[in-house]
Amino acid sequence: MPAWRSAAAWCTLLAVFTAGLIADLWTKSWAFATVAGMPVVLEPREAVADPSYRLPWHSGVRALPWDLLDFHLVVNHGAVFGIGQNARGWFIAFTVIAVAAGIVIFGWWTRASSRLAHIGLGLILAGGIGNLYDRFVFGAVRDFLHMLPRWNLPFGLSWPGGNREVFPWVFNIADVMLLAGMALLIIHAHREDARRAREAKIVAGAGVAAPASDAPAPEGPASP
């Protein structure tokens, strides 16, 4: 049965989407209200009109020991992890198309029992809508998670632009959900391929056995 006809499939998709969207928007609001020591208020006109707009300097917060994670506020005019800066209109259009495609994939390309795919699609939709909300309301995406700060690349290596950090990008919960959702879809696709391969073997085995069972029984010796 296709997913669009299943109430359970819709409930899974909407529950994951709602929980993920709330988590993303709440953590962004919390971070911009507390991380800098005072609330940081974004002015949409400044963020949209000036692609080089940056937040006031702040030291950030060490969230995990051993420099595993910092909270540091960043305004991102690009996509996931800051890729593709200063293309707001393009990213809005792409996100709208991707959300529509995700709903089509859910309804017509997954089965009612494809729970893993429904969770993955819910995460992707939540991440896409969460960042789309920021682009509409603030003109840019609010980021605040910085992994492995103060960890530098070995042997004096650096990224293009001169940054020597192992992971120089700052991201948010929406980005995490987008990547996690895509990973779940890849796992689902792998499982579906394996299932189809098993079914094909079963069908092929049945096809080989059928002619043998249909063959006429050998005749016995003729009676005198």
Backbone as a chain_set.jsonl record, in Angstrom:
{"seq": "MPAWRSAAAWCTLLAVFTAGLIADLWTKSWAFATVAGMPVVLEPREAVADPSYRLPWHSGVRALPWDLLDFHLVVNHGAVFGIGQNARGWFIAFTVIAVAAGIVIFGWWTRASSRLAHIGLGLILAGGIGNLYDRFVFGAVRDFLHMLPRWNLPFGLSWPGGNREVFPWVFNIADVMLLAGMALLIIHAHREDARRAREAKIVAGAGVAAPASDAPAPEGPASP", "coords": {"N": [[0.843, -1.193, 0.0], [0.616, 2.227, -0.877], [2.292, 5.025, 0.736], [0.778, 7.374, 1.034], [-1.781, 6.593, 1.497], [-1.853, 5.633, 4.018], [-2.607, 6.086, 7.355], [-0.936, 5.764, 9.556], [1.599, 6.122, 8.419], [1.483, 8.828, 7.654], [1.194, 9.962, 10.213], [3.671, 9.318, 11.371], [5.446, 10.761, 9.692], [4.532, 13.455, 10.095], [4.803, 13.739, 12.865], [7.598, 13.477, 13.292], [8.471, 15.608, 11.686], [7.214, 17.848, 12.969], [8.29, 17.748, 15.606], [11.023, 18.002, 14.991], [11.129, 20.527, 13.7], [10.264, 22.258, 15.747], [12.338, 21.812, 17.599], [14.558, 22.821, 16.167], [13.923, 25.6, 15.68], [13.518, 26.488, 18.298], [16.042, 26.017, 19.541], [17.673, 27.736, 18.051], [16.563, 30.245, 18.729], [17.016, 30.206, 21.492], [19.845, 30.13, 21.543], [20.581, 32.603, 20.322], [19.579, 34.277, 22.19], [21.068, 33.87, 24.493], [23.799, 32.988, 24.224], [25.713, 34.961, 23.578], [25.898, 36.39, 25.884], [24.166, 38.432, 26.111], [20.969, 39.235, 24.685], [20.894, 38.797, 21.163], [19.715, 40.602, 18.591], [18.466, 40.187, 15.451], [18.442, 42.237, 12.598], [16.417, 42.171, 9.957], [16.517, 43.744, 7.571], [19.124, 44.722, 7.499], [20.577, 42.314, 7.35], [19.716, 41.247, 4.902], [20.206, 43.271, 3.009], [22.941, 43.674, 3.2], [25.251, 41.504, 2.329], [27.63, 40.963, 3.603], [27.138, 41.242, 6.233], [27.761, 40.895, 9.659], [27.675, 39.475, 12.958], [28.028, 41.176, 16.158], [31.209, 40.913, 17.839], [31.816, 38.089, 19.946], [32.752, 35.913, 22.617], [31.722, 33.36, 22.766], [30.568, 30.079, 23.9], [31.87, 27.334, 25.662], [30.701, 24.28, 25.052], [31.12, 21.507, 25.283], [33.583, 19.359, 26.825], [37.186, 19.091, 26.159], [37.365, 20.554, 23.867], [35.376, 19.803, 22.014], [32.924, 20.869, 21.216], [31.634, 24.071, 20.645], [29.421, 26.802, 21.405], [28.683, 29.265, 19.2], [27.722, 32.232, 17.761], [26.614, 32.783, 14.465], [25.822, 34.362, 11.384], [24.489, 33.056, 8.542], [24.641, 33.265, 5.125], [24.563, 31.339, 3.238], [24.259, 27.855, 2.316], [23.996, 24.574, 3.736], [26.354, 24.296, 6.343], [27.432, 26.731, 5.593], [27.996, 26.757, 2.885], [28.071, 28.11, -0.405], [27.626, 31.067, -0.436], [25.631, 34.101, -0.262], [23.356, 33.737, -1.97], [20.557, 33.999, -1.624], [17.894, 34.096, -2.768], [18.009, 31.991, -4.625], [18.427, 29.792, -2.931], [16.047, 29.824, -1.434], [14.141, 29.228, -3.431], [15.1, 26.711, -4.222], [14.757, 25.261, -1.836], [11.954, 25.271, -1.525], [11.204, 23.754, -3.784], [12.505, 21.36, -3.123], [11.152, 20.605, -0.782], [8.57, 20.143, -1.804], [9.204, 18.012, -3.52], [10.001, 16.145, -1.616], [7.569, 15.557, -0.332], [6.174, 14.376, -2.446], [7.81, 12.136, -2.908], [7.436, 10.819, -0.463], [4.637, 10.228, -0.561], [4.182, 8.716, -2.941], [6.376, 7.155, -3.667], [7.182, 5.621, -1.54], [6.38, 2.884, 0.656], [3.632, 1.961, 2.86], [4.777, 0.677, 4.991], [7.34, 1.605, 5.118], [8.959, 2.716, 7.35], [11.469, 3.767, 8.166], [12.217, 5.384, 5.993], [10.185, 7.292, 6.132], [10.736, 8.563, 8.551], [13.243, 9.651, 7.893], [12.497, 11.395, 5.78], [10.821, 13.111, 7.202], [12.705, 14.369, 8.894], [14.291, 15.669, 6.961], [12.417, 17.435, 5.814], [11.792, 18.985, 8.078], [14.307, 20.169, 8.642], [14.73, 21.59, 6.237], [12.503, 23.377, 6.163], [12.952, 24.722, 8.564], [15.345, 26.199, 8.12], [14.452, 27.614, 5.905], [12.507, 29.231, 7.034], [14.137, 30.981, 8.525], [15.449, 32.327, 6.44], [13.363, 33.71, 5.22], [12.353, 35.286, 7.357], [14.553, 36.522, 8.664], [16.42, 36.987, 6.707], [18.749, 35.579, 6.546], [20.416, 32.582, 7.697], [20.381, 31.385, 11.021], [23.108, 30.26, 12.785], [24.907, 28.224, 15.167], [26.411, 26.123, 16.216], [29.576, 24.819, 16.672], [31.819, 22.561, 15.803], [34.683, 20.888, 17.12], [36.363, 23.149, 17.776], [39.401, 25.032, 17.778], [40.906, 22.845, 17.123], [43.4, 22.013, 14.97], [44.426, 21.49, 11.54], [46.837, 18.959, 10.631], [50.426, 19.207, 10.013], [50.661, 21.816, 9.129], [48.68, 22.292, 7.273], [45.922, 23.843, 5.518], [42.596, 25.11, 4.895], [41.084, 26.281, 1.785], [41.404, 29.75, 1.686], [42.75, 29.979, 4.0], [42.062, 29.077, 6.565], [42.858, 27.069, 9.317], [41.547, 25.29, 10.944], [40.26, 22.044, 11.844], [37.528, 21.574, 11.446], [35.987, 24.051, 10.222], [33.405, 25.075, 9.963], [30.274, 26.49, 10.984], [27.162, 25.479, 12.235], [23.672, 24.389, 12.476], [20.8, 22.912, 14.193], [18.977, 22.264, 12.19], [20.646, 21.729, 9.977], [21.885, 19.411, 10.895], [19.677, 17.678, 10.989], [19.018, 17.576, 8.27], [21.248, 16.209, 7.151], [21.168, 13.834, 8.661], [18.658, 12.872, 7.887], [19.072, 12.413, 5.131], [20.978, 10.393, 5.326], [19.443, 8.339, 6.49], [17.637, 7.884, 4.39], [19.378, 6.858, 2.467], [20.141, 4.472, 3.722], [17.627, 3.257, 3.786], [17.16, 2.984, 1.003], [19.195, 1.179, 0.382], [18.334, -1.061, 1.823], [15.932, -1.556, 0.501], [16.856, -2.245, -2.044], [18.176, -4.62, -1.387], [15.987, -6.135, -0.539], [14.475, -6.313, -2.912], [16.285, -7.769, -4.442], [16.303, -10.228, -3.065], [13.635, -10.994, -3.462], [13.651, -11.243, -6.25], [15.349, -13.453, -6.542], [13.816, -15.416, -5.337], [11.605, -15.503, -7.058], [12.921, -16.245, -9.42], [13.88, -18.769, -8.664], [11.459, -20.112, -8.272], [10.524, -20.077, -10.878], [12.319, -21.796, -12.159], [11.805, -24.202, -10.915], [9.173, -24.722, -11.584], [8.759, -25.778, -14.345], [9.846, -28.357, -14.045], [8.073, -29.559, -12.237], [5.807, -29.588, -13.751], [6.305, -31.369, -15.729], [5.454, -34.341, -17.583], [4.779, -37.47, -15.979], [6.945, -40.306, -16.114], [6.08, -43.069, -18.267], [4.911, -46.252, -17.204], [5.88, -49.752, -17.521], [4.448, -51.448, -20.271], [1.406, -53.254, -20.055], [0.922, -56.776, -20.421]], "CA": [[0.0, 0.0, 0.0], [1.434, 3.448, -0.895], [2.295, 5.729, 2.023], [-0.218, 8.433, 1.133], [-3.047, 6.006, 1.924], [-1.661, 5.08, 5.357], [-2.667, 7.069, 8.446], [0.261, 5.591, 10.392], [2.73, 6.74, 7.725], [1.324, 10.276, 7.798], [1.467, 10.324, 11.615], [5.127, 9.267, 11.564], [6.049, 11.898, 8.993], [4.167, 14.727, 10.721], [5.358, 13.793, 14.225], [9.034, 13.774, 13.178], [8.589, 16.959, 11.154], [6.837, 18.834, 13.988], [9.294, 17.74, 16.68], [12.284, 18.537, 14.474], [11.015, 21.97, 13.446], [10.243, 22.935, 17.053], [13.688, 21.744, 18.168], [15.446, 23.717, 15.433], [13.599, 27.014, 15.918], [13.722, 26.811, 19.713], [17.475, 26.108, 19.857], [18.193, 28.976, 17.464], [16.113, 31.37, 19.561], [17.738, 30.133, 22.762], [21.251, 30.486, 21.34], [20.731, 34.027, 20.056], [19.173, 35.02, 23.385], [21.905, 33.611, 25.666], [25.201, 32.618, 24.006], [26.584, 36.144, 23.547], [25.848, 37.086, 27.162], [23.026, 39.334, 26.011], [20.212, 38.873, 23.475], [21.322, 39.33, 19.869], [18.526, 40.815, 17.775], [18.799, 40.331, 14.035], [17.652, 43.177, 11.815], [16.325, 41.557, 8.623], [16.923, 44.643, 6.489], [20.59, 44.756, 7.45], [21.092, 41.012, 6.923], [19.415, 41.029, 3.494], [20.822, 44.303, 2.174], [24.394, 43.619, 3.274], [25.674, 40.113, 2.423], [28.787, 40.836, 4.481], [26.681, 41.541, 7.589], [28.255, 39.983, 10.679], [27.233, 39.784, 14.313], [29.077, 41.72, 17.023], [32.113, 39.887, 18.351], [31.562, 37.506, 21.27], [33.685, 34.803, 22.836], [31.045, 32.076, 22.653], [30.458, 29.228, 25.092], [32.393, 25.976, 25.489], [29.573, 23.413, 25.397], [31.605, 20.184, 25.641], [35.011, 19.376, 27.153], [38.188, 18.69, 25.164], [37.138, 21.346, 22.647], [34.556, 19.056, 21.069], [31.819, 21.673, 20.694], [31.382, 25.418, 21.167], [28.297, 27.582, 20.904], [29.183, 30.537, 18.687], [26.684, 32.75, 16.877], [27.021, 33.158, 13.117], [24.753, 34.571, 10.407], [24.902, 32.328, 7.351], [23.919, 33.608, 3.901], [24.689, 30.232, 2.299], [23.483, 26.641, 2.553], [24.498, 23.767, 4.846], [27.735, 24.582, 6.722], [27.9, 27.97, 4.996], [28.378, 26.589, 1.485], [27.289, 28.877, -1.374], [27.209, 32.32, 0.176], [25.016, 35.225, -0.991], [22.421, 33.286, -3.013], [19.345, 33.808, -0.828], [16.747, 33.781, -3.604], [18.181, 30.664, -5.197], [18.234, 28.796, -1.884], [14.625, 29.784, -1.107], [13.468, 28.485, -4.5], [15.532, 25.312, -4.152], [14.145, 24.627, -0.665], [10.533, 25.05, -1.829], [11.136, 22.621, -4.706], [12.92, 20.157, -2.404], [10.061, 20.219, 0.12], [7.53, 19.548, -2.641], [9.698, 16.714, -3.964], [9.971, 15.242, -0.473], [6.187, 15.11, -0.114], [5.865, 13.451, -3.544], [8.536, 10.892, -2.627], [6.746, 10.15, 0.636], [3.312, 9.734, -0.903], [4.062, 7.81, -4.081], [7.551, 6.314, -3.861], [7.434, 4.787, -0.368], [5.251, 2.057, 1.061], [3.12, 2.267, 4.194], [5.662, 0.065, 5.987], [8.707, 2.166, 5.004], [9.067, 3.622, 8.499], [12.763, 4.457, 8.179], [12.162, 6.447, 4.994], [9.29, 8.344, 6.61], [11.492, 9.332, 9.549], [14.239, 10.437, 7.171], [11.837, 12.499, 5.075], [10.382, 14.076, 8.213], [13.878, 15.148, 9.304], [14.686, 16.551, 5.861], [11.422, 18.503, 5.713], [11.953, 19.875, 9.225], [15.519, 20.958, 8.441], [14.539, 22.531, 5.135], [11.566, 24.429, 6.56], [13.576, 25.518, 9.618], [16.25, 27.18, 7.514], [13.66, 28.476, 5.04], [11.905, 30.23, 7.924], [15.156, 31.992, 8.819], [15.726, 33.135, 5.248], [12.238, 34.611, 5.016], [12.137, 36.213, 8.469], [15.766, 37.254, 9.035], [17.271, 37.237, 5.556], [19.891, 34.676, 6.607], [20.196, 31.463, 8.613], [21.062, 31.49, 12.318], [23.931, 29.1, 13.126], [25.544, 28.425, 16.488], [27.155, 24.937, 16.641], [30.925, 24.787, 16.09], [32.501, 21.334, 16.221], [36.145, 20.802, 17.165], [37.077, 24.434, 17.733], [40.79, 25.017, 18.248], [41.603, 21.673, 16.576], [43.982, 22.442, 13.701], [44.896, 20.477, 10.61], [48.262, 18.651, 10.854], [51.465, 19.518, 9.014], [50.509, 23.175, 8.626], [47.692, 22.349, 6.199], [44.832, 24.799, 5.723], [41.528, 25.122, 3.899], [41.123, 27.483, 0.935], [41.091, 30.923, 2.487], [43.74, 30.07, 5.061], [41.608, 28.567, 7.862], [43.567, 25.842, 9.657], [40.758, 24.428, 11.823], [39.816, 20.775, 11.268], [36.131, 21.75, 11.027], [35.796, 25.497, 10.408], [32.034, 25.498, 9.686], [29.303, 26.619, 12.072], [25.915, 24.958, 11.694], [22.555, 24.394, 13.418], [20.085, 21.645, 14.288], [18.382, 21.978, 10.884], [21.666, 21.096, 9.149], [22.051, 18.045, 11.408], [18.521, 16.897, 10.555], [19.129, 17.349, 6.826], [22.225, 15.158, 6.899], [20.664, 12.588, 9.24], [17.569, 12.404, 7.041], [19.632, 11.846, 3.903], [21.606, 9.121, 5.681], [18.381, 7.347, 6.657], [17.115, 7.541, 3.061], [20.367, 5.988, 1.813], [19.995, 3.151, 4.352], [16.365, 2.705, 3.298], [17.34, 2.571, -0.389], [20.011, -0.041, 0.39], [17.474, -2.163, 2.268], [14.967, -1.852, -0.56], [17.58, -2.976, -3.086], [18.396, -5.981, -0.9], [14.695, -6.829, -0.541], [14.129, -6.641, -4.292], [17.177, -8.837, -4.886], [15.811, -11.478, -2.486], [12.4, -11.359, -4.149], [13.993, -11.697, -7.592], [15.893, -14.805, -6.428], [12.7, -16.323, -5.055], [10.843, -15.653, -8.296], [13.732, -17.017, -10.362], [13.88, -20.155, -8.201], [10.147, -20.691, -8.559], [10.422, -20.269, -12.32], [13.102, -22.968, -12.544], [11.18, -25.403, -10.365], [7.848, -24.949, -12.168], [8.747, -26.71, -15.474], [10.108, -29.714, -13.581], [6.865, -30.09, -11.612], [4.774, -29.736, -14.774], [6.693, -32.383, -16.712], [4.65, -35.56, -17.431], [5.444, -38.591, -15.285], [7.345, -41.356, -17.054], [5.134, -44.167, -18.376], [5.366, -47.542, -16.708], [5.957, -50.808, -18.548], [3.136, -51.805, -20.865], [0.858, -54.525, -19.549], [0.9, -57.777, -21.494]], "C": [[0.884, 1.25, 0.0], [1.251, 4.242, 0.392], [1.171, 6.755, 2.138], [-1.574, 7.912, 1.573], [-2.99, 5.478, 3.351], [-1.683, 6.181, 6.414], [-1.423, 6.978, 9.328], [1.477, 6.243, 9.742], [2.668, 8.255, 7.842], [1.639, 10.725, 9.218], [2.964, 10.321, 11.898], [5.801, 10.477, 10.94], [5.781, 13.205, 9.726], [4.736, 14.847, 12.125], [6.838, 14.139, 14.189], [9.243, 15.195, 12.691], [8.303, 18.014, 12.227], [7.876, 18.913, 15.095], [10.607, 18.343, 16.215], [12.236, 20.033, 14.252], [11.002, 22.755, 14.748], [11.642, 22.952, 17.662], [14.627, 22.727, 17.487], [15.177, 25.18, 15.778], [13.829, 27.397, 17.376], [15.208, 26.952, 20.041], [18.105, 27.349, 19.242], [17.81, 30.179, 18.313], [16.856, 31.386, 20.886], [19.18, 30.598, 22.592], [21.415, 31.989, 21.15], [20.263, 34.886, 21.231], [20.186, 34.903, 24.512], [23.406, 33.495, 25.381], [26.133, 33.818, 24.081], [26.604, 36.898, 24.87], [24.729, 38.095, 27.236], [22.271, 38.976, 24.729], [20.755, 39.566, 22.235], [20.089, 39.405, 18.984], [18.961, 41.045, 16.338], [17.863, 41.333, 13.377], [17.585, 42.655, 10.384], [16.807, 42.458, 7.5], [18.435, 44.695, 6.367], [21.131, 43.443, 6.883], [20.866, 40.782, 5.438], [20.178, 42.014, 2.617], [22.34, 44.189, 2.132], [24.842, 42.168, 3.429], [26.869, 39.898, 3.338], [28.434, 41.108, 5.944], [27.176, 40.469, 8.559], [27.765, 40.438, 12.047], [28.366, 40.432, 15.097], [29.94, 40.599, 17.601], [31.66, 39.398, 19.719], [32.431, 36.261, 21.385], [33.031, 33.443, 22.661], [31.075, 31.301, 23.956], [31.036, 27.856, 24.761], [31.326, 25.003, 25.991], [30.006, 22.033, 25.857], [33.091, 20.26, 25.956], [35.864, 18.913, 25.984], [37.971, 19.389, 23.821], [36.375, 20.557, 21.583], [33.463, 19.911, 20.446], [31.765, 23.009, 21.42], [30.04, 25.907, 20.653], [28.846, 28.938, 20.483], [28.224, 31.028, 17.608], [27.272, 33.218, 15.542], [25.768, 33.376, 12.283], [25.224, 34.008, 9.074], [24.021, 32.711, 6.169], [23.961, 32.482, 2.88], [23.8, 29.071, 2.668], [24.083, 25.905, 3.753], [25.976, 24.037, 5.069], [28.302, 25.797, 6.006], [28.303, 27.878, 3.546], [27.49, 27.447, 0.596], [26.753, 30.178, -0.811], [26.511, 33.25, -0.821], [24.158, 34.77, -2.184], [21.062, 33.006, -2.371], [18.16, 33.39, -1.678], [16.824, 32.384, -4.184], [17.918, 29.597, -4.148], [16.773, 28.705, -1.451], [13.872, 28.961, -2.144], [13.828, 27.0, -4.44], [14.863, 24.589, -2.996], [12.678, 24.33, -0.91], [10.368, 23.845, -2.75], [11.486, 21.313, -3.985], [11.836, 19.673, -1.455], [8.938, 19.553, -0.664], [7.949, 18.157, -3.118], [9.672, 15.701, -2.825], [8.581, 14.704, -0.201], [5.775, 14.123, -1.196], [6.544, 12.105, -3.315], [7.844, 10.114, -1.513], [5.46, 9.483, 0.164], [3.294, 8.637, -1.937], [5.233, 6.873, -4.271], [7.93, 5.503, -2.632], [6.171, 4.001, -0.033], [4.816, 2.43, 2.477], [4.045, 1.738, 5.286], [7.085, 0.633, 5.963], [8.956, 3.186, 6.118], [10.367, 4.414, 8.506], [12.778, 5.606, 7.179], [11.281, 7.592, 5.457], [9.965, 9.203, 7.68], [12.517, 10.216, 8.863], [13.626, 11.616, 6.445], [11.321, 13.546, 6.049], [11.522, 14.957, 8.692], [14.294, 16.13, 8.212], [13.71, 17.713, 5.722], [11.562, 19.493, 6.87], [13.185, 20.755, 9.077], [15.364, 21.988, 7.345], [13.626, 23.687, 5.514], [12.162, 25.316, 7.644], [14.507, 26.581, 9.076], [15.513, 28.115, 6.564], [12.978, 29.576, 5.851], [12.893, 31.352, 8.224], [15.402, 32.9, 7.62], [14.598, 34.136, 4.99], [12.178, 35.697, 6.092], [13.356, 37.093, 8.723], [16.667, 37.587, 7.856], [18.505, 36.368, 5.504], [19.594, 33.618, 7.655], [21.008, 31.666, 9.883], [21.789, 30.184, 12.631], [24.607, 29.338, 14.466], [26.353, 27.221, 16.963], [28.504, 24.885, 15.916], [31.658, 23.57, 16.644], [34.021, 21.496, 16.157], [36.826, 22.156, 17.027], [38.479, 24.278, 18.327], [41.499, 23.699, 17.944], [42.106, 22.063, 15.188], [44.408, 21.255, 12.844], [46.387, 20.21, 10.842], [49.148, 19.175, 9.733], [51.29, 20.905, 8.4], [49.511, 23.308, 7.489], [46.596, 23.356, 6.54], [43.803, 24.653, 4.619], [41.714, 26.314, 2.965], [40.631, 28.697, 1.702], [41.985, 31.052, 3.705], [43.312, 29.525, 6.409], [42.251, 27.213, 8.132], [42.772, 24.924, 10.563], [40.345, 23.147, 11.106], [38.404, 20.906, 10.719], [35.758, 23.216, 11.225], [34.353, 25.97, 10.269], [31.197, 25.557, 10.955], [27.936, 26.269, 11.497], [24.823, 25.006, 12.756], [21.863, 23.039, 13.407], [19.444, 21.271, 12.956], [19.387, 21.282, 9.976], [21.881, 19.644, 9.577], [20.905, 17.157, 10.923], [18.569, 16.606, 9.059], [20.087, 16.204, 6.52], [21.755, 13.82, 7.454], [19.541, 12.009, 8.381], [18.075, 11.781, 5.757], [20.319, 10.506, 4.179], [20.56, 8.022, 5.849], [17.78, 6.935, 5.315], [18.077, 6.625, 2.306], [20.269, 4.571, 2.385], [18.714, 2.476, 3.865], [16.499, 2.201, 1.861], [18.16, 1.281, -0.471], [19.17, -1.242, 0.811], [16.468, -2.552, 1.192], [15.636, -2.62, -1.697], [17.809, -4.427, -2.656], [17.092, -6.776, -0.909], [14.293, -7.236, -1.951], [15.012, -7.772, -4.834], [16.722, -10.184, -4.34], [14.544, -11.942, -3.196], [12.689, -11.872, -5.564], [14.547, -13.116, -7.564], [14.786, -15.818, -6.183], [11.887, -16.584, -6.311], [11.606, -16.497, -9.305], [13.765, -18.485, -9.968], [12.562, -20.847, -8.475], [9.985, -20.955, -10.035], [11.186, -21.482, -12.797], [12.415, -24.241, -12.09], [9.874, -25.742, -11.058], [7.865, -25.915, -13.34], [8.968, -28.148, -15.054], [8.862, -30.333, -12.986], [5.776, -30.334, -12.631], [5.098, -30.84, -15.779], [5.865, -33.648, -16.51], [5.457, -36.667, -16.771], [5.822, -39.658, -16.308], [6.337, -42.503, -17.076], [5.732, -45.456, -17.857], [5.417, -48.57, -17.826], [4.563, -51.2, -19.041], [2.682, -53.156, -20.328], [0.756, -55.503, -20.704], [-0.523, -57.912, -22.054]], "O": [[1.816, 1.332, 0.8], [0.216, 4.157, 1.053], [0.66, 6.982, 3.234], [-2.433, 8.694, 1.98], [-3.976, 4.932, 3.846], [-0.869, 7.103, 6.37], [-0.915, 7.997, 9.794], [2.297, 6.85, 10.431], [3.684, 8.9, 8.1], [2.282, 11.756, 9.412], [3.473, 11.21, 12.582], [6.624, 11.139, 11.573], [6.706, 13.985, 9.955], [5.115, 15.942, 12.543], [7.298, 14.987, 14.954], [10.093, 15.914, 13.216], [9.068, 18.967, 12.377], [8.298, 20.003, 15.484], [11.238, 19.105, 16.947], [13.191, 20.74, 14.574], [11.649, 23.797, 14.852], [12.085, 23.977, 18.181], [15.412, 23.397, 18.158], [16.1, 25.916, 16.128], [14.284, 28.504, 17.662], [15.602, 27.89, 20.735], [18.986, 27.956, 19.851], [18.648, 31.039, 18.586], [17.279, 32.443, 21.355], [19.683, 31.373, 23.405], [22.301, 32.59, 21.757], [20.522, 36.089, 21.262], [20.188, 35.742, 25.412], [24.212, 33.874, 26.231], [27.243, 33.699, 24.602], [27.255, 37.938, 24.975], [24.383, 38.564, 28.321], [22.873, 38.466, 23.784], [21.04, 40.764, 22.251], [19.487, 38.38, 18.664], [19.719, 41.968, 16.04], [16.649, 41.286, 13.572], [18.586, 42.689, 9.669], [17.446, 41.979, 6.563], [18.971, 44.711, 5.259], [22.03, 43.448, 6.043], [21.715, 40.191, 4.77], [20.736, 41.626, 1.591], [22.962, 44.564, 1.138], [24.822, 41.64, 4.54], [27.103, 38.782, 3.801], [29.32, 41.194, 6.794], [27.023, 39.275, 8.302], [27.481, 41.615, 12.266], [29.535, 40.264, 14.75], [29.466, 39.485, 17.823], [31.184, 40.176, 20.545], [32.796, 35.641, 20.385], [33.731, 32.458, 22.426], [31.542, 31.796, 24.982], [30.735, 27.283, 23.714], [31.074, 24.907, 27.192], [29.359, 21.436, 26.717], [33.793, 21.12, 25.425], [35.364, 18.418, 24.973], [38.35, 18.869, 22.772], [36.692, 20.634, 20.396], [33.106, 19.713, 19.285], [31.841, 23.07, 22.648], [29.577, 25.481, 19.595], [29.404, 29.672, 21.299], [27.948, 30.309, 16.648], [28.27, 33.937, 15.492], [24.773, 32.67, 12.447], [26.246, 34.44, 8.541], [22.807, 32.509, 6.199], [23.452, 32.639, 1.77], [22.731, 29.249, 3.252], [24.612, 26.53, 4.671], [26.767, 24.015, 4.126], [29.515, 25.898, 5.826], [28.893, 28.816, 3.011], [26.28, 27.51, 0.813], [25.539, 30.362, -0.722], [26.752, 33.203, -2.028], [24.23, 35.35, -3.267], [20.489, 31.931, -2.545], [17.481, 32.419, -1.343], [15.822, 31.671, -4.231], [17.256, 28.599, -4.435], [16.301, 27.615, -1.129], [13.064, 28.101, -1.794], [12.962, 26.139, -4.59], [14.446, 23.44, -3.139], [12.196, 23.257, -0.546], [9.494, 23.008, -2.527], [10.844, 20.286, -4.207], [11.616, 18.469, -1.329], [8.41, 18.522, -0.247], [7.139, 17.231, -3.119], [9.356, 14.531, -3.042], [8.422, 13.527, 0.124], [5.099, 13.135, -0.905], [5.93, 11.055, -3.505], [7.685, 8.897, -1.604], [5.22, 8.311, 0.454], [2.485, 7.714, -1.841], [5.1, 5.874, -4.978], [8.912, 4.762, -2.673], [5.058, 4.392, -0.384], [5.534, 3.122, 3.199], [4.091, 2.292, 6.384], [7.942, 0.177, 6.719], [9.141, 4.373, 5.852], [10.365, 5.604, 8.818], [13.293, 6.683, 7.479], [11.599, 8.754, 5.201], [9.788, 10.421, 7.711], [12.654, 11.392, 9.202], [14.168, 12.721, 6.484], [11.375, 14.741, 5.758], [11.338, 16.16, 8.88], [14.613, 17.284, 8.498], [14.131, 18.854, 5.533], [11.462, 20.703, 6.666], [13.127, 21.954, 9.352], [15.807, 23.127, 7.49], [13.93, 24.844, 5.224], [11.92, 26.523, 7.66], [14.468, 27.731, 9.513], [15.892, 29.278, 6.422], [12.885, 30.718, 5.402], [12.536, 32.53, 8.185], [15.546, 34.112, 7.778], [14.85, 35.272, 4.589], [11.981, 36.874, 5.79], [13.209, 38.29, 8.972], [17.588, 38.392, 7.994], [19.243, 36.408, 4.52], [18.633, 33.741, 8.415], [22.171, 32.067, 9.834], [21.164, 29.128, 12.729], [24.854, 30.477, 14.863], [26.944, 27.291, 18.04], [28.554, 24.906, 14.686], [32.065, 23.551, 17.806], [34.56, 22.15, 15.265], [37.767, 22.299, 16.246], [38.698, 23.497, 19.253], [42.59, 23.46, 18.461], [41.305, 22.408, 14.319], [44.707, 20.172, 13.349], [47.126, 21.124, 11.207], [48.674, 19.534, 8.655], [51.723, 21.142, 7.272], [49.493, 24.331, 6.805], [46.376, 23.678, 7.708], [44.099, 24.138, 3.541], [42.423, 27.26, 3.308], [39.555, 28.666, 2.299], [41.995, 32.087, 4.371], [44.125, 29.506, 7.333], [42.201, 26.316, 7.29], [43.272, 23.86, 10.928], [40.105, 23.16, 9.898], [38.114, 20.399, 9.635], [35.263, 23.586, 12.29], [34.089, 27.16, 10.44], [31.393, 24.769, 11.881], [27.588, 26.71, 10.402], [25.018, 25.595, 13.819], [22.285, 22.125, 12.699], [19.37, 20.09, 12.619], [19.025, 20.337, 9.274], [22.038, 18.757, 8.737], [21.129, 16.024, 10.498], [18.202, 15.514, 8.627], [19.77, 15.326, 5.717], [21.917, 12.786, 6.805], [19.478, 10.797, 8.172], [17.575, 10.74, 5.331], [20.249, 9.591, 3.359], [20.769, 6.896, 5.398], [17.448, 5.766, 5.119], [17.645, 5.722, 1.589], [20.307, 3.59, 1.642], [18.705, 1.281, 3.569], [16.013, 1.119, 1.534], [17.868, 0.401, -1.281], [19.28, -2.317, 0.222], [16.185, -3.734, 0.994], [15.043, -3.545, -2.252], [17.656, -5.35, -3.456], [17.09, -7.96, -1.248], [13.829, -8.354, -2.174], [14.546, -8.624, -5.59], [16.747, -11.182, -5.061], [14.39, -13.125, -3.498], [12.053, -12.819, -6.026], [14.254, -13.907, -8.461], [14.797, -16.921, -6.729], [11.52, -17.722, -6.604], [11.029, -17.359, -9.968], [13.688, -19.359, -10.831], [12.53, -22.015, -8.861], [9.373, -21.951, -10.421], [10.758, -22.143, -13.743], [12.439, -25.249, -12.797], [9.494, -26.911, -11.124], [7.041, -26.829, -13.351], [8.368, -29.063, -15.618], [8.605, -31.518, -13.2], [4.91, -31.183, -12.422], [4.249, -31.203, -16.593], [5.591, -34.008, -15.365], [6.664, -36.784, -16.981], [5.086, -39.882, -17.268], [5.797, -42.874, -16.034], [6.919, -45.722, -18.047], [5.032, -48.278, -18.958], [3.618, -51.263, -18.255], [3.481, -54.079, -20.169], [0.528, -55.099, -21.845], [-0.754, -58.705, -22.966]]}, "num_chains": 1, "name": "protein.A"}
